Amino acid sequence: MGASINTNIAAMTALQALNQTNKETLITQNRVSTGFRVNDASDNAAYWSIATTMRADKSSLSTVADALGLGSATAEIATKGIESAIEVAGKIKDKLLAARTPGVDRSKIQSEIAELQSSLQAIVDGATFNSQNWLTGDSTDATTTRTLVSSFARDSTGAITIGTITVDLDETRLVDTASGSASGILNTEQTSGSTTYTVLDLDISSLTDDTADLSIIEDMLSTVDTAISDMTDAATVLGAIKTRIDIQKDFAKSLMDAIDTGVGQLVDADMNEESTRLQALQVRSQLGVQALSMANQSAQLILRLFQ
């Protein structure tokens, strides 16, 4: 086709090439500035959908990890409470052993025991975290268990599964606040002769060196020793629960890291590649401007033919 002043094919071709280069440059600049190869659904609908779902699951896992953190702290406080209670109960046991000796002033020993009993109650009441106390409560309450969220999973169909860890408070209760017959480790009633007592309210101040009274002291000592054994078992239960909680918490954090890696592989831009591509596009853009300028000058060459 000859030269035409109405249709400049060279200029049109150069302009199309320049527009395409500018479009690619804009895309690459967007990737460089955001760090994402897929930033919205228009970039890649399938990858964007997968990444969005995975990010939502990561947020749920973060919530699970927070819940597990609270559960771990509650179990830790309860465990520390039982450990302290065992130590104080051991001191009560020592006092009862001393009281078994004939001729001692049992009223003075009882004053020391009373202080230790108050300490036991304070320890139980103080083992509270986030309004949760696993060492005391009403055994007749309909909810004698605590259920902790431990996991979040989505299967191939998209269905969600929530895992839980159950804590049976009947196994850890030191003080039962139920009216009537209590079943807490420290306030379960025992009877020796005509004397009824619990670890928290036993009283030896009126006992003498009489054989029957000494037998009562021995029974009290045995009761405290049994309570220490039961509290040790309760601490073991709490320790196992805390270990399981910590394992699940670590697993949730590992899953979140894995999701970050997976999402990154889908949508993150390769900054080395994009920066190299941006430089190439900038050179192409400059060449395109020059090509368009040269194509536009062809009309001026035609004008010279008429001079």
Secondary structure, 3 states (H helix, E strand, C coil): CCCCCCCCHHHHHHHHHHHHHHHHHHHHHHHHHHCECCCCCCCCHHHHHHHHHHHHHHHHHHHHHHHHHHHHHHHHHHHHHHHHHHHHHHHHHHHHHHHCCCCCCHHHHHHHHHHHHHHHHHHHHHCCECCECCCEECCCCCCCEEEEEEEEEECCCCCEEEEEEEEEHHHCCCEECCCCCCCCCCCCCEEECCEEECCCCCCCCCCCCCHHHHHHHHHHHHHHHHHHHHHHHHHHHHHHHHHHHHHHHHHHHHHHHHHHHHHHHHHECCHHHHHHHHHHHHHHHHHHHHHHHHHHCHHHHHHHCCC
